[in-house]
Amino acid sequence: MPVLLVCGMFVEADAQRVAPASQAGIAPFKIRLVNGEGFTYQQLPKNTAVRLIYFSPGCDHCKAFTAAMLARLAKEKPLRDKLIIMMSFEDIKEVQQFDRQYKLSSHPNIKIGSEGYTFVVQRYYNVQHFPFVAEYDRKGDLIKILPQEMTPEQMAAAL
């Protein structure tokens, strides 16, 4: 993974510069959803809490987190009221396979896709681990970023 992050710094050197996450709202993301449609931060519904999850389809920690999150989603109404944006840098085919395995896009409050090799989101948050979870309130203000020391089950419970 460290090689990937180093490589990400050199890809698209002229890519849009963004403010650090602590100084601005949600990352200015542009993703391709698993159904082929585009989706950007500008399309986020107003007055809706958002959970942005940056993951890698091959990451075992991400898989365990996703399973734990889905178990909680099935029984906790407050989690169903939040928009969950799951995105990766991996090829859309890998993300589609992950979606098929967990049936994420069948949930009306989950959007899943790939930002491709732009690494805008990865650089915006300085992502160092997977899964990376940033929580935003209904006003679009950052509430917290979950620490990487948490287990997948603890991360899912913190949502």
VOGU-3710 file (C-alpha; in Angstrom, 3 decimals, decimal comma):
1> mpvllvcgmf> 0,000/0,000/0,000  2,733/2,613/0,694  3,920/2,300/-2,907  0,384/3,058/-4,074  0,194/6,203/-1,979  3,581/7,391/-3,228  2,544/6,714/-6,820  -0,691/8,594/-6,207  1,236/11,740/-5,396  2,758/11,832/-8,870
11> veadaqrvap> -0,324/10,914/-10,895  -2,071/13,922/-12,367  0,349/16,473/-10,966  -1,816/19,275/-12,274  -4,966/17,898/-10,601  -7,195/20,269/-8,700  -5,684/21,470/-5,427  -7,994/21,247/-2,436  -7,938/22,537/1,127  -7,063/20,136/3,942
21> asqagiapfk> -10,099/18,265/5,284  -9,900/20,155/8,577  -10,389/23,473/6,741  -13,164/22,638/4,314  -16,280/20,520/3,792  -16,509/17,187/2,071  -13,923/16,308/-0,572  -14,781/17,562/-4,068  -15,229/14,038/-5,376  -16,314/12,807/-8,776
31> irlvngegft> -17,002/9,107/-8,968  -18,333/6,625/-11,457  -21,026/4,550/-9,785  -21,227/0,800/-10,338  -24,222/1,353/-12,648  -22,060/3,557/-14,902  -23,564/6,892/-13,877  -21,473/9,765/-12,593  -21,966/11,247/-9,118  -20,258/14,257/-7,536
41> yqqlpkntav> -20,156/16,042/-4,209  -22,378/18,722/-5,776  -25,204/16,176/-6,077  -25,309/15,409/-2,359  -28,794/16,032/-1,000  -29,149/19,012/1,339  -29,782/18,433/5,050  -28,570/14,832/4,953  -25,833/13,351/7,120  -23,124/11,726/5,008
51> rliyfspgcd> -20,659/8,943/5,737  -17,832/8,894/3,217  -16,003/5,568/3,140  -12,821/5,179/1,105  -11,955/1,523/0,634  -10,111/-1,029/-1,433  -12,090/-4,036/-2,738  -9,240/-6,444/-1,942  -8,736/-5,216/1,635  -9,750/-7,805/4,259
61> hckaftaaml> -10,359/-5,060/6,844  -12,701/-3,356/4,331  -14,590/-6,582/3,743  -15,060/-7,189/7,476  -16,127/-3,569/7,987  -18,637/-3,786/5,121  -20,180/-6,981/6,497  -20,436/-5,425/9,973  -21,909/-2,201/8,555  -24,551/-4,116/6,580
71> arlakekplr> -25,538/-6,114/9,664  -26,079/-2,841/11,548  -27,855/-1,239/8,601  -30,436/-4,032/8,632  -31,459/-3,313/12,227  -30,670/0,353/12,927  -32,982/2,980/11,448  -30,674/5,954/12,224  -28,007/4,429/9,982  -30,527/4,038/7,153
81> dkliimmsfe> -31,247/7,790/7,362  -27,630/8,656/6,494  -26,234/8,720/3,000  -23,271/6,383/2,688  -20,830/7,098/-0,125  -18,401/4,230/-0,664  -15,591/4,929/-3,076  -12,329/3,446/-4,172  -9,442/4,280/-6,454  -9,557/0,775/-7,913
91> dikevqqfdr> -10,857/-0,021/-11,395  -14,647/0,125/-11,602  -14,768/-3,604/-12,440  -13,203/-4,417/-9,057  -15,698/-2,118/-7,319  -18,575/-3,722/-9,234  -17,451/-7,164/-8,058  -17,311/-5,876/-4,458  -20,819/-4,460/-4,915  -22,130/-7,762/-6,271
101> qyklsshpni> -20,622/-9,621/-3,312  -22,215/-7,348/-0,685  -25,246/-6,067/-2,663  -24,435/-2,520/-1,551  -26,142/-0,662/-4,381  -29,423/-2,408/-3,528  -29,628/-0,134/-0,465  -31,246/3,219/-1,326  -28,914/5,158/1,000  -25,647/3,688/-0,346
111> kigsegytfv> -23,799/4,942/-3,415  -20,712/2,977/-4,447  -18,191/3,753/-7,136  -14,638/4,634/-8,099  -12,806/7,931/-8,400  -10,327/6,136/-10,651  -6,722/7,208/-10,594  -7,397/10,879/-9,849  -6,660/10,331/-6,133  -8,485/13,584/-5,308
121> vqryynvqhf> -10,213/12,065/-2,281  -7,153/10,107/-1,201  -5,044/13,283/-1,182  -7,782/15,482/0,300  -7,948/13,349/3,443  -4,362/12,089/3,304  -5,725/8,532/3,431  -3,181/6,230/5,058  -5,375/3,195/5,816  -8,442/1,323/4,603
131> pfvaeydrkg> -11,246/1,624/5,224  -11,152/5,373/5,799  -14,365/6,835/7,230  -15,263/10,534/7,449  -18,573/11,550/9,011  -20,440/14,744/8,121  -23,524/16,211/9,777  -26,656/17,514/8,045  -25,027/20,931/7,557  -22,045/19,400/5,748
141> dlikilpqem> -19,622/19,943/8,625  -17,024/17,289/9,413  -17,923/15,520/12,659  -15,040/13,075/12,841  -12,682/10,788/11,033  -12,611/7,311/12,535  -9,192/6,238/13,842  -7,460/3,357/12,096  -6,911/1,510/15,381  -10,587/0,535/15,510
151> tpeqmaaal> -11,679/-2,962/14,577  -14,118/-3,311/11,658  -16,927/-3,983/14,135  -16,045/-0,897/16,203  -15,966/1,228/13,046  -19,400/-0,033/11,990  -20,778/0,631/15,484  -19,387/4,187/15,370  -21,438/4,986/12,268
//
